[in-house]
Amino acid sequence: MRKPVFMRALAAGVFTLSVASIGLAADLPANPVALGSPITEAQLADWDLIVAPDGDNLPDGSGTAAQGQMIYHQKCAACHGTAGEGASGSPALVGGSVSTTPPLLTVGSYWPHASTLFDYVRRAMPPTAPKSLSNTEVYQLTAYVLHLHGVVAEDFVLDKNTLPAVQMPNRDGFIDVSAN
């Protein structure tokens, strides 16, 4: 006749847990602190950084590869190497091929849109201080990395009008499924 003993023990356990949870709930404030807080439109605009492949949402500013070279050596070379070859375990930015095994996916060998480079640098670089670069510095760095690939000339002025027109080497390497 162990079943009645087990059932009484189970009922006692459920009762104890129920009473304990009521006691814990009684200790909670009537209006618990909510996570986060409302943000203003200006704060939201600071995070509206998405740049589309067609250049939609590119900010004002401009730069050339010649201007970007100094910034690159100050803020990027420690991780990406002096010529974009990669260093300190960070990925290479230049060279590479999608046809090697394994493929080495770099800005020039893989990315289909120059705006992707601008968008990524603007949001995430340098990794120790993301979003710390001015729009002009991002244009300059983007121009420099594109120049390392031979995509733009050293004196080519990159801005919100010229960046979307840059033709990346792998621009036809993807299948467009957006219409499906």
Secondary structure, DSSP 8 states (H G I E B T S, - for coil): -HHHHHHHHHHHHHHHHHHHHHHHHHTS-SS---SS----HHHHHHH-----TT-TT--S-EE-HHHHHHHHHHHTHHHH-TTSS--TT---SS--BTTSSS-B--TTTT-S-HHHHHHHHHHH-STTSTT-S-HHHHHHHHHHHHHHTTSS-TT--EETTTGGG---TTTTSS---TT-
